[in-house]
Amino acid sequence: MHRVELLNEQRFSCPYCGANIVLLINAEDAGADFIEDCQVCCQPIRCLVSFDQNDEMVLTVMTGDEA
């Protein structure tokens, strides 16, 4: 039996240029901290994946130099 991975489509705006970006995030990525380059301006976007108290996936994005 194969395990089905559920992907969540997360939409956000680039913190540099405002371009609309769509990422597919796996629910198992909770706690992940990664860099995704903007497809328009090529700037590094820091992405943090977590879940809120209602088990809803939350994607937090910031510029690459923000703490």
Beta strands, then each sheet from edge to edge (+ up, - down):
strand 1: 7-13
strand 2: 20-26
strand 3: 33-37
strand 4: 44-51
strand 5: 57-63
sheet 1: 1+ 2-
sheet 2: 3+ 4- 5+
end
